[in-house]
Amino acid sequence: MTPTKAVITAANPAEQHLPLQTVTDSNGETKSALQIILDDLFSAALESAAIIIVPGSRDAYAAAAGPYNNRLQFIEQAAPLGYGHAVWCARDYTGDDPFVLLVGDHLYLSNSGDSCVKQLLTVAAQRNCQVSAVQSTHESQLHLYGTVGASRVTGDDHLFEIHTIIEKPTPTLAEQDLIIPGLRHGNYLCFFGMHVLSPKVMQLLDQLASDIPPGKTLGLSPTLALAAGSERFLAAQLDGTRFNLGERYGLLRAQVALALAGPHRDEVLTSLVELLATTK
């Protein structure tokens, strides 16, 4: 499975500002978080992307996208009806094609030569199936993420065959249904915010979005659980780290990590030591 299209969700009214935040990347260049996400996408040979936005925010996102505007579509989610509904808004753009799905409020830092999205695309192409990136996550953070139950793929310690997906489970529920042998006690495989999905997912969303009950929303995790029941669906632990910009100090952690990963590491470390020495 080799997608050429990507969908980036950025329509949560409470978090729509996060992709627009200014960050200094690992090379010392000042960019928006959105542009850093797009740098990774298009360097991994993706051809275009659709960004799902809050109505009225197109100009701000177009400005934040920097040099990539000619490769983007901006699609408004008219009402905040859930993450799955936001993805469904891109159905005409994705058509019958597989697609990469990213969240606009996460940044990623690879520990290897390939970016995290490139690593994920490689797995999808080699295994010819849909795949979600996951990261070992402590149970105290389960309320933030979709979490998978899976079995290890023989011969690859970083790949898992998904059999269960639960959105933001309690630790008790996770302990009952989502334990992965070999993970540290109290840790589970949670979504990384990055997926390669087949057209089947959009078909399922299309069925569900036509009848959202009043006062309810359409989530993505239940839809992915249905997809896992009908097609092969892998989870992959990537060689990298996610930074959720919506967490407390999330943007700060992302900024420090990016700075330490670049050629100005010694300068940044010196500044941090000086700061630690002069503050209480």
C-alpha positions as CSV (number, residue, x, y, z in Angstrom):
1,M,0.0,0.0,0.0
2,T,1.6,3.2,-1.2
3,P,-0.5,6.4,-0.7
4,T,0.3,9.7,-2.4
5,K,-2.3,11.7,-0.5
6,A,-2.4,12.9,3.1
7,V,-5.1,14.2,5.4
8,I,-4.2,16.4,8.4
9,T,-6.9,17.2,10.9
10,A,-6.9,20.6,12.6
11,A,-10.5,21.3,13.2
12,N,-10.8,20.9,17.0
13,P,-12.0,24.4,18.0
14,A,-10.0,24.2,21.3
15,E,-6.8,23.2,19.5
16,Q,-7.0,24.8,16.1
17,H,-4.3,27.3,17.1
18,L,-1.6,24.6,17.8
19,P,-0.5,23.9,14.2
20,L,-0.1,27.7,13.8
21,Q,2.4,28.0,16.6
22,T,5.9,29.2,15.7
23,V,8.7,26.7,16.3
24,T,12.4,26.7,15.5
25,D,13.3,23.4,13.7
26,S,16.4,21.3,14.1
27,N,18.3,23.4,11.5
28,G,17.5,26.7,13.4
29,E,14.9,27.9,10.9
30,T,11.7,29.5,12.3
31,K,8.6,27.9,11.0
32,S,5.0,27.1,12.0
33,A,4.3,23.6,13.5
34,L,2.2,23.0,10.4
35,Q,5.1,23.7,8.0
36,I,7.3,21.2,10.0
37,I,4.6,18.6,9.6
38,L,4.4,19.3,5.8
39,D,8.2,19.2,5.5
40,D,8.1,15.6,6.7
41,L,5.2,14.7,4.5
42,F,6.5,16.0,1.2
43,S,10.0,14.8,1.8
44,A,8.5,11.3,2.1
45,A,7.2,11.6,-1.5
46,L,3.6,12.4,-0.7
47,E,2.1,14.5,-3.5
48,S,-0.6,16.5,-1.9
49,A,-2.5,17.0,1.4
50,A,-5.9,18.1,2.6
51,I,-6.1,20.0,5.9
52,I,-9.4,19.9,7.8
53,I,-9.9,23.3,9.4
54,V,-12.4,25.3,11.4
55,P,-14.6,27.6,9.2
56,G,-13.0,31.0,8.7
57,S,-9.4,29.8,9.4
58,R,-8.3,29.2,5.9
59,D,-6.1,32.4,5.6
60,A,-4.3,31.7,8.8
61,Y,-3.5,28.1,7.7
62,A,-2.5,29.2,4.2
63,A,0.0,31.6,5.7
64,A,1.3,28.9,8.1
65,A,1.8,26.4,5.3
66,G,4.7,28.5,3.9
67,P,5.8,27.3,0.4
68,Y,3.3,24.3,0.2
69,N,0.1,26.1,-0.6
70,N,0.0,24.8,-4.2
71,R,-0.1,21.2,-2.9
72,L,-2.8,21.7,-0.3
73,Q,-6.6,21.6,-0.1
74,F,-8.3,23.3,2.8
75,I,-11.6,21.7,3.8
76,E,-13.8,23.2,6.5
77,Q,-15.6,21.0,9.1
78,A,-18.8,22.9,9.4
79,A,-19.6,21.6,12.9
80,P,-17.4,19.9,15.5
81,L,-18.9,16.5,15.2
82,G,-15.8,14.5,16.2
83,Y,-12.5,13.3,14.9
84,G,-14.0,10.6,12.6
85,H,-16.3,13.2,11.1
86,A,-13.3,15.5,10.5
87,V,-11.6,12.7,8.5
88,W,-14.8,12.0,6.7
89,C,-14.9,15.6,5.5
90,A,-12.0,14.6,3.2
91,R,-13.9,11.8,1.4
92,D,-14.1,13.6,-1.9
93,Y,-10.4,14.3,-1.8
94,T,-9.2,10.8,-1.0
95,G,-11.7,9.1,-3.2
96,D,-10.9,5.4,-3.6
97,D,-7.2,5.9,-2.7
98,P,-5.3,5.0,0.4
99,F,-4.1,8.0,2.4
100,V,-1.9,9.0,5.3
101,L,-3.7,10.5,8.3
102,L,-2.0,12.9,10.7
103,V,-3.1,15.1,13.5
104,G,-2.1,18.7,13.3
105,D,-1.3,19.1,17.0
106,H,1.6,16.6,17.1
107,L,5.2,17.0,16.0
108,Y,7.5,14.1,15.5
109,L,11.2,13.6,16.0
110,S,12.9,10.6,14.3
111,N,15.9,8.8,15.9
112,S,17.0,7.4,12.6
113,G,17.8,8.6,9.1
114,D,14.2,8.4,7.9
115,S,11.4,10.6,9.3
116,C,8.6,8.9,11.2
117,V,6.2,9.3,8.4
118,K,8.7,7.8,6.0
119,Q,9.2,4.8,8.3
120,L,5.5,4.2,8.4
121,L,5.1,4.4,4.7
122,T,7.9,1.8,4.3
123,V,6.0,-0.6,6.6
124,A,2.8,-0.1,4.7
125,A,4.5,-0.7,1.3
126,Q,6.4,-3.8,2.6
127,R,3.4,-5.4,4.2
128,N,0.8,-4.1,1.7
129,C,-1.8,-3.2,4.3
130,Q,-3.0,-0.4,6.5
131,V,-0.8,0.4,9.5
132,S,-1.0,2.8,12.5
133,A,2.0,4.0,14.3
134,V,2.0,3.4,18.1
135,Q,4.1,4.3,21.0
136,S,4.5,2.6,24.4
137,T,2.6,4.9,26.7
138,H,2.2,5.0,30.5
139,E,-1.3,4.3,31.8
140,S,-1.5,7.8,33.3
141,Q,-1.7,9.1,29.7
142,L,-4.4,6.7,28.4
143,H,-7.1,9.3,28.7
144,L,-5.4,11.2,25.8
145,Y,-5.1,8.4,23.2
146,G,-6.7,5.6,21.3
147,T,-5.1,2.3,22.5
148,V,-4.7,-1.0,20.7
149,G,-4.8,-4.6,21.8
150,A,-2.5,-6.7,19.5
151,S,-0.2,-9.7,19.1
152,R,3.4,-9.4,18.0
153,V,4.2,-10.2,14.4
154,T,6.6,-13.2,14.2
155,G,10.1,-12.1,13.2
156,D,9.6,-8.4,13.9
157,D,9.6,-7.0,17.5
158,H,8.2,-3.6,16.3
159,L,5.1,-4.9,14.4
160,F,1.8,-6.0,15.9
161,E,-1.4,-7.5,14.5
162,I,-4.2,-5.3,15.8
163,H,-7.3,-7.1,17.2
164,T,-8.8,-4.5,19.5
165,I,-8.9,-0.7,19.5
166,I,-10.4,1.3,22.4
167,E,-10.5,5.1,22.5
168,K,-9.1,6.6,25.7
169,P,-9.6,3.5,27.9
170,T,-9.4,3.6,31.7
171,P,-6.4,1.8,33.2
172,T,-8.7,-0.9,34.5
173,L,-10.2,-1.6,31.0
174,A,-6.7,-1.5,29.5
175,E,-5.4,-4.0,32.0
176,Q,-8.3,-6.4,31.1
177,D,-8.2,-6.1,27.3
178,L,-5.1,-4.3,26.0
179,I,-2.0,-5.8,27.7
180,I,0.9,-6.5,25.2
181,P,3.4,-9.1,26.5
182,G,6.8,-7.6,26.7
183,L,5.9,-4.0,27.4
184,R,7.0,-2.5,30.7
185,H,4.4,-2.9,33.4
186,G,1.7,-0.2,33.3
187,N,2.5,0.7,29.6
188,Y,0.3,0.2,26.6
189,L,0.5,0.7,22.8
190,C,-1.3,4.0,22.1
191,F,-1.8,5.8,18.8
192,F,1.1,8.0,17.7
193,G,-1.2,10.3,15.7
194,M,-0.1,8.9,12.3
195,H,-1.8,6.3,10.1
196,V,-1.7,4.8,6.6
197,L,-5.3,3.9,5.9
198,S,-7.1,2.0,3.2
199,P,-10.2,3.3,1.3
200,K,-12.2,0.9,3.5
201,V,-11.9,3.3,6.4
202,M,-13.5,6.1,4.4
203,Q,-16.2,3.8,3.3
204,L,-17.0,2.9,6.9
205,L,-17.0,6.5,7.9
206,D,-19.3,7.3,5.1
207,Q,-21.8,4.8,6.4
208,L,-21.6,6.1,10.0
209,A,-21.6,9.8,9.2
210,S,-24.9,9.6,7.5
211,D,-26.7,9.0,10.8
212,I,-25.0,10.8,13.7
213,P,-27.5,11.0,16.5
214,P,-28.3,14.5,17.9
215,G,-25.8,15.5,20.5
216,K,-23.3,12.7,19.5
217,T,-20.0,12.8,17.6
218,L,-18.3,10.4,15.3
219,G,-15.0,9.1,16.6
220,L,-12.2,7.5,14.6
221,S,-11.1,4.7,16.9
222,P,-14.4,2.7,16.7
223,T,-14.2,3.0,12.9
224,L,-10.6,1.7,12.9
225,A,-11.7,-1.2,15.1
226,L,-14.3,-2.1,12.4
227,A,-11.6,-1.9,9.8
228,A,-9.3,-4.1,11.8
229,G,-12.1,-6.7,11.7
230,S,-12.3,-6.7,7.9
231,E,-8.8,-6.1,6.7
232,R,-5.3,-6.8,7.9
233,F,-4.3,-3.9,10.2
234,L,-0.9,-3.6,11.7
235,A,0.5,-1.4,14.5
236,A,4.1,-0.3,14.2
237,Q,6.5,1.1,16.8
238,L,8.6,3.7,15.0
239,D,12.1,4.8,15.9
240,G,11.0,8.2,17.0
241,T,9.0,10.3,19.5
242,R,5.8,12.1,19.3
243,F,5.2,15.5,21.0
244,N,1.6,16.4,21.7
245,L,1.5,20.2,21.5
246,G,-1.8,20.2,23.4
247,E,-0.3,18.8,26.6
248,R,1.0,21.0,29.3
249,Y,4.5,22.2,28.2
250,G,4.0,20.1,25.0
251,L,5.2,22.9,22.7
252,L,8.2,23.5,25.0
253,R,9.2,19.8,25.1
254,A,8.9,19.7,21.3
255,Q,11.0,22.8,20.9
256,V,13.8,21.6,23.2
257,A,13.9,18.2,21.5
258,L,14.1,19.7,18.0
259,A,16.9,22.1,19.2
260,L,18.9,19.3,20.7
261,A,18.6,17.2,17.6
262,G,20.2,19.7,15.4
263,P,23.7,21.2,14.7
264,H,23.3,23.8,17.5
265,R,23.0,21.2,20.2
266,D,26.0,22.4,22.3
267,E,24.7,26.0,22.2
268,V,21.3,24.9,23.4
269,L,22.8,22.7,26.1
270,T,24.9,25.6,27.3
271,S,21.8,27.9,27.4
272,L,19.8,25.2,29.4
273,V,22.6,24.8,31.9
274,E,22.8,28.6,32.4
275,L,19.1,28.8,32.8
276,L,19.1,26.0,35.4
277,A,21.8,27.7,37.3
278,T,20.1,31.1,37.5
279,T,16.5,30.0,38.2
280,K,14.9,28.5,41.2
